[in-house]
Every structure is written in structure tokens, then in C-alpha cells.
Amino acid sequence: MDLKKRIKDLGFTTSMLAEKLGVSQPAISQAINGNPSLSRLQDIAAAMNVTLSELLAEDATTTDDSHTTVRCPYCGKSLELVKGEE
């Protein structure tokens, strides 16, 4: 998964994210070019006002309105996300 490309596709830059998260631009670049923690991914998604699944959607396949399959950025396994009841 190319997280940097996905962030750009969503209309953000690393500088914009750094400012929103209150960290340096090199810190964001290091996180997205390396192996970001789940916590960091959640922070990035929140700063972009998208869900974690939307952030990781480049490798996502929607199976129907309530299920989405994404590829884990750590191990490469497919994970099925199920939409909870509202």
C-alpha cells in the first residue's frame, strides 16, 4: 500500500497533516514511508476527517454496503470490515 499516494489522492500533503497533528513534516514523512502504528494511522485518518477504512481504501474491495475487505499494512493479510448498526 502506498500511503503517501493515498494521502495525496485524498487532497492532503505531508505538510498539511503535520500541521493538523502538531508534529514536524519529517515525522509524518517517516511514519507514512515506514511502518506506521495503528495509532498513527488513526491519527492521520482523523486529521483528514476520513475513517481508517477510507484511508486504507486504495487496497480495499467493497463486497456490499456492510462489508469491506482491506489489506493489512503490516502483514498483508486481507481483513474484512463489517459495518456496525447505527
C-alpha positions in Angstrom: 0.0 0.0 0.0 1.3 3.4 -0.9 0.1 5.5 2.0 1.7 8.7 0.7 -0.1 8.3 -2.7 -3.4 7.6 -0.9 -3.0 10.8 1.3 -2.3 12.8 -1.9 -5.3 11.2 -3.6 -7.4 12.4 -0.7 -6.2 16.0 -1.3 -3.6 16.3 1.5 0.1 16.8 1.8 2.5 15.7 4.5 2.9 19.4 5.5 -0.8 19.8 5.9 -1.0 16.6 8.0 2.0 17.7 10.1 0.3 21.0 10.9 -3.0 19.3 11.8 -1.3 16.8 14.0 1.1 19.2 15.6 4.2 17.3 14.6 7.0 18.0 12.1 6.7 17.3 8.4 9.7 14.9 8.6 8.0 13.0 11.4 4.9 12.5 9.2 7.0 11.5 6.2 8.9 9.0 8.3 5.7 7.5 9.6 4.0 7.1 6.2 7.1 5.9 4.4 7.9 3.4 7.2 5.6 1.1 9.1 3.1 3.4 10.9 1.4 2.2 14.0 -2.3 1.7 14.1 -2.5 4.7 16.5 -0.6 6.9 14.0 -2.9 5.7 11.1 -5.9 6.5 13.2 -4.5 10.0 14.0 -3.9 10.6 10.3 -7.4 9.4 9.3 -8.9 11.7 12.0 -6.8 14.7 10.8 -8.1 14.1 7.3 -11.7 13.6 8.5 -11.9 10.2 7.0 -12.4 6.7 8.5 -9.4 4.4 8.8 -11.0 2.1 6.2 -11.3 5.1 3.9 -7.6 5.9 4.4 -6.7 2.4 3.6 -9.2 2.1 0.8 -6.6 2.0 -2.0 -6.3 -1.7 -1.4 -10.0 -2.1 -0.5 -12.7 -4.1 -2.2 -16.2 -3.4 -1.2 -18.2 -6.7 -1.1 -21.5 -5.0 -0.3 -22.8 -2.0 1.7 -22.0 -3.6 5.0 -18.7 -5.4 4.3 -15.3 -4.1 3.0 -12.1 -6.1 2.7 -8.8 -4.3 3.2 -5.2 -5.5 3.2 -3.3 -5.1 6.5 -0.4 -2.7 6.0 1.7 -4.8 8.4 1.2 -8.4 7.4 -0.5 -8.2 4.1 -3.5 -10.4 5.1 -7.0 -9.5 4.0 -9.2 -8.2 6.7 -13.0 -8.0 6.5 -14.5 -4.8 8.0 -18.2 -5.1 8.9 -20.3 -2.0 9.3 -22.0 -1.9 12.7 -25.5 -1.0 13.3 -26.2 2.7 13.7 
